[in-house]
């Protein structure tokens, strides 16, 4: 079977402030000449009942009624954000399996109609991660292949919705192919699925070429003194603000730079700089002109299942020693990372990272080449 038309489901936009594994795999499909309908879900009327959430979701609403088209290589992609009346939330009456299964099936026009409108039909394959899990239900009986990219488990997210947890269990049992990003997730899926058929261990990679080229100092860094310790990524429920702020107080001579989506505390110390979201293509500048890469996560099941997050590869490719919490499988980042659990230990690990020589930083860049997406794509194509 030749795969031509693909539907992708994610909670991210195609051009978003963060880049996840599904973006990389989709770019690979586009380079091979696929046509892709990228659905950013969920978005519903419920999001606009709270002013704070509405401000965050408003840019998505602008994309509801028309698709955003992109070309890459031989391929073509439309990014749509389908609006529904409701979506699953952790509140009684909105947390059922039937809502999780059905809310994208009952909207008008249907997802199928949108794909037809964009010329991406008939659909050969659906490809989704935990954020786009819900597209499985309206599509899986209409396509040749369904692929679930298991980089995270729905049940491990803070405030996980019961109905979506049950939905994920059904998908793990029923999807044609599961791509587990870590060994713990692979083992969980094998036990739930009852077989290894269709199940593959396929870890993350990173864009070598993007981070190989040297770039100039970003403008914001002109006012931020070095040494700079940087975090890149979403500052959601798993981000440990308390740890970060205590470490910042222990090391006032270090500038802590935070790049990504999230809501910062009302008051930040003078050496903590919340820079907000930036395009992924600009990340090399912020990393190359920093001194340490940070992973200050909370201890929770979601974090314990991570082995090497994407930011880890980007940090070491930029010559940054990594300082992380030691929870679960994060310790597999050794020997490229230093670890600290308490604020005092984390601060001491930063001290150790700042002592890395130029030669040690250069070796980190060389080691990063082993983890390129190209090596992962070879395995993906074989699957």
N, C-alpha and C positions, 0 to 999 in steps of 0.2 A: 504494500500500500504506500502511495506517495502522499505525504502530508503537504497540503497547500494552504488551506484556510484553518486558522487557529483562533479559538476564543480563550483569552487569559482573564483570570479573576484575581484582583488584589485590592487591598485597602489604600494602596498608594496610587498616585497619578503616574502616568508614563514619564513625564518630566517633573519630578518631585525634588524636594530638598534633600531627601535621603534616597540612597540607591541600595536595593536589596537583591538577593540572589535571583529572584524572578525577572528582574530587569535584565540581568546579564544573560540568562537563558533565552529570553525573548529577543535580545539583540542578535544572539547567535542564530535563531530561527529566521530573523529578518535578513541576515546576511546570506542565508541559504535560499532566499527568495519567497518565504512565506508571507501571506497576508494575515494580519492580526487585528482582531477586535479586542481591545483592552478595556475591560469593564472595571471601573473604580467603584467598589461597593463596601459598606452600605451607605446610602444617603436617603434619609426619609424626613417627613414633616416633623417627626419627634425631635430631630436635631435642632430645629429652629424655635423650640419652645423655651429654651434657656438662652438668654442673651450672650453669655460667655461662649457657649458652644456655637451659637449662630455666627458670631464674629469669626470664629475659626473655620467654619464650614462655608461661609459665604463665597469664597473663591471657587469652591466646587460647584455651587449652584449655577454659576455663570456658564458652566460647561454642560449643563443638563440637556439643553434643547438642541445643541449642535455638537457634532463630533470634532475633535481636534486631530488633524491628520499629520502624519510624519512619514518621511521616507528615509530608509537606511539600507545601504547596499542595494540588493535587488528587491527588497521587500517594501511593504506598505503597512502602516498601522493607523487605526482610528482609536482614539481614547474617548470613551463615553462614560458619563457618570449618571447612571439611571436612577431617577427619583421614585421612591415608593411612599405609600401612606405611613407605614410603620416598619420597624425593623426590630430584631430581638434585642432586648435590654434586660438587665437583672432586676426585674420588677414583676411581681405577680400579675399574670395575665399577658405578659409580653415575653415570658421566658420559656415558652413551651417548644417542644420539638416540632410541632406542626407549624408554628409560625416560622421557625428557622428554616424548615423545609419548603414552606410555601410562599413566603412573602415576595420572592423574586419571580415566582411562577404566575402570580395573579396580577401583575402589573400590566398596564395598557399604555403604549404598545409593548408587546412582549420583547424579551431580549433577542429572540429569534428574528422578529421583525426589524429590530435595529440593525442586526448583522446583515440582513438582506438589503436594507436601505443603504448600507455602506459598501455593498458589493462583496462582502466577505461571507459567501454562502455558495454551496452547502458546506457546513463546518465538518472538518475531518477530526479535529482533536481539541479537547479542552485541557487547560494547564493552569493550575492555581496554587496559591499558598494558603496559610490559615486565615489571612485577611480576606481572601476571595473564595473561601470554602463554599459559600452559599450558592455559587453558580453551578455546582455539581448537579443539584436536583432538577433544574429546568433543562439540563443539557445531556445528561449522561446516557440516556436512551436514544439520543439522536446523532451520536458521533461514533467513530470507530475506536478512538482511544481517549481515555481519561487519565490524566497524570496529576498526582498530588505531591507538591514539593513540601516535604515535612521538615521545615527549618525550625519550627516551633510547634507546640501543642496548644490548642485552644484552651484546654483545661488548666494550663499553667499560667495563663494571663490573669492579672488582678481583675476581680469582678467578672470572672468568666460567666457567661450566660448558660444555664443548664441545658436549654434546648440546643445550643450550638455545640456543647460538649457531646451530647447524644448524636447530633448530626455528624460530627467528626468521626465518631466511632463507626457509624454506618459507612462513611466514605472510606475509612481505612480498610474495612472489610470488602468493599465493593469496587473501588477504583481499579483500573487495569494495571497501573504502574504507580508505585510509591517510591519517591526519592528522599531518603532520610539523610539529613545533614550531619547527624552525629550518631555514635554507637548506642547511647541510651535510648534515643528515639527509635532507632532501628529495632532494638530488642523489644521495646514496647509495642511497636507495630506488628512485629512477628508474632508475639503472644496473642494480640487481639485478632489478627488476621488468621492465625492458625496455620500459616504456611509461609515459606520464604518466596513462593512463586510471585513474580511481579514486584518484589521488594529489593531495593538496591541501596547501598551505602554510597552516597555521593556528597562529599563535603563542599564547603564554600571555596571559592578562589578569589582572585582580585585582578584588576586591570593593570598589568605590568607596565604597558606603554604610557598610560596616563600619569603614573607616578615616577617614571624613570626620568622624564625631562625636567631639568631645573627651571624654576620659575621665580619671579621677583617677589619681594616682600609685599604682602597685602596691605592696603592703606590703613586698616584698623590697627595693625601692629605698630604703626608709627607712634602711637600714643600708649602702647602697652609695653612696658619694659621687660627685658629678659632677665632671668630664665622664664620660659613660658611652658606651662603644662597644659595640654590641650585635650579636650574630649569632643568627639564628633559622633553625632547620632541622636536618636529620639530620647528626650528626657521625660519618660513616662513613669508608670508606677514602679518599674524595676530600677530606676535611677535613684541612688541614695544621696539625696540632697544633704541630709544631716551629716553623713560622713564627709562629703566634699567640703561643706562649710567649716567643720571642725578642723579638717586638715589645712584649710586656707588660713585659719587663725593660728595654727601651729607653725606655718611657714609663710609669714607675711612678706618675705622677700621674693616669693615665687608668684608669678602672675598666672591665674587659672582662667583659661579661655574656653568657653562652651559654645559649640556650634551645632545647631539642630533645632527641631521643633520641640516645644514644651513651654510650660508656664513657670517662670522663675519666682522664687520667694519675693515678698514685698521689699525686703531690705537685704542687700548683698554687701559683704565686706569690700573695701576699696581695692583689693587685689583679685576680685572675681569679676570677670567680664563676660556677660551674657550677650553673645554676638548674634544669636538667632540663626535662622535657616539661611543657607547659601547653596547655590547650585553645586551639584556633585563635581562638575568639571573644575571648580575653583578650589577644591579641597587640597590638592597638592601644595598650593602656596601656603595655606595655613599650617600644614604639617611640616613642610620642609624648613620653615622658619620658626618652629617650636623646638623644644628640648626634650620633652617627655610626652608619651601618649597615655591617657588615663582610661581605666575601666572601673569606675566606682559604682558597682551594682549592689542591690540588696540581696540578701540570702533568701531565695525563693525557688520553687521547682523550675520555673522558666529559665532562670539563670544557671541552675545546677546542670541543666541538660546541654548548655552551650559548651562547645569545645574550643572553637576558634572563631569568634565573630568577625565579620567582614572588616571592622575597624582595626582589628589586630594586624591583618595583612597590610593594610594601608599605612599603619604606623611604622612597622618595621621596614616597609619599602621606602619610606621617607627617612630612614635612619634613626627612628625614635625608639629608644628602649621603652618597654611597656610596663606600667605599674597597674596592677589589678588586685581585686579581692580574690581569695583563694577558693571560692566555693565550687563544689562539684567538679565538673570536667574542665573548668577554666584552668586548672593547674596543668593541663596538657599543653598550655602555651609555653611552659618551661622547655628549654633554657632561654627562651627569648623574652621572658617577662620576669619581673620581680613582684613579690606579693606582700600584701599587708591587710590584716582583717580589722584591727582597731585603728582609730585615727592616728595614734602614735606609730604603729607599725607601718601604716600607709605612708605617713610623712617620712619615716626613715627609708622606706623603699624609694621614694622620690629622691632623697639625698643620694642613694646609691646609683640611681639612674643618671643623675646629673654628673656623676663622675665618669661616665662612659667616655672613652677616648675617641678620637676621630677614626682610628683604625677599627674599633669595636662597632661604631656606627656604620662604617662601610661594610663590615661583615654582615650586619643585619640586612642591608640592602641586597647583598648577594644572596643571602639565604631566602629572601622573599621571592626570588625568581622561581623557586620550586613550587610555589603555590599559585601559579597563573591559572586563569580561567581556561586557557587553551588546553591544558592537560585535562581539566574536568570535562570540557566539551568533547574530547576524543571518547571518553567513557560514555557520555550522554548519547553520542551518535551511535555507538555500538548497541546501547540499550534500545 
